[in-house]
Amino acid sequence: VYATASALRSLWTHNAVVLALPAALRRALLVSAMALVAACSNSSAPTTASSGESLDPTPSQQEGPYYPAAKPSDRDSDLTTVEGESNAAGGQVLVMSGALLNTTGQAIEGALIEIWQTDENGIYLHPNDPAVAERDAAFQGYGESPTQSDGSWSFRTVNPGYYEPRPRHIHVKVLIDDVVVLTTQIYFSDDPDADGIDPALVAQVAAEDDGTLTASHMLVVSSR
């Protein structure tokens, strides 16, 4: 199981054939593969825990200064629309999806994935952002996605804008039973400024025919 999950993580982040598949097919394959890993890890077959094989937890990174001072009332997983706004958010749409596993390869159901990020112009929904008065009011800025039985999660957002001197990134928190178990950041494979970032934090990006970007990423937290 451990080897299968580790191989899956490597495959999903580095294999050119997988990255060339249509986004909908990649997401379906990821969900199916994670369900298989979860089923195997829950089986009665003997495992070799003494071998020392396990998944490495996703590295933590700093929360940063712009975690929402007050969470918006509209906090669903679609950040491209805001309740009460007639316009959609500006910028290139990014569909980011993945799975949440523990270090033994089991899918984690019922966790909460939080994200927060800049709009297309690099401005956060936060009173301490110097440019907050100029932010895109049609962009939600923060969203939540509960994990499903197969560990899957998904967001529809926009490609985050740059601000010096950072690569493009999305902030992430993972909560289990209302307890924060991971705070980190996700970077993007199509961003040359992300060179040198730990590959475990880099989502693999592909462009669809309609211009939408898709990104796939696996999050791993310590077993509970």
Number of C-alpha atoms within 10 A of each C-alpha: 21 22 13 16 23 17 12 16 18 14 14 20 21 14 11 10 9 15 20 11 14 14 22 11 11 19 21 10 14 23 20 13 16 25 19 18 22 22 15 16 19 13 9 7 7 7 11 9 10 6 8 8 14 16 23 15 16 22 15 15 14 10 14 10 10 17 18 15 11 9 13 14 9 17 18 18 21 21 27 22 22 21 10 8 11 9 12 15 22 17 17 16 20 22 20 21 21 22 24 26 27 20 22 24 26 25 25 23 18 16 23 22 23 20 25 24 28 27 27 20 17 19 23 28 27 20 13 11 15 10 14 15 12 11 19 21 18 19 25 29 31 26 22 22 21 20 21 18 15 24 24 26 23 22 22 19 28 26 26 25 18 16 12 7 7 9 18 23 22 17 21 24 19 24 16 16 9 9 10 13 15 22 19 19 23 20 26 24 19 16 13 10 14 18 14 7 14 12 18 19 22 23 24 20 22 20 16 13 7 7 11 15 20 24 26 23 24 23 25 24 21 14 13 9
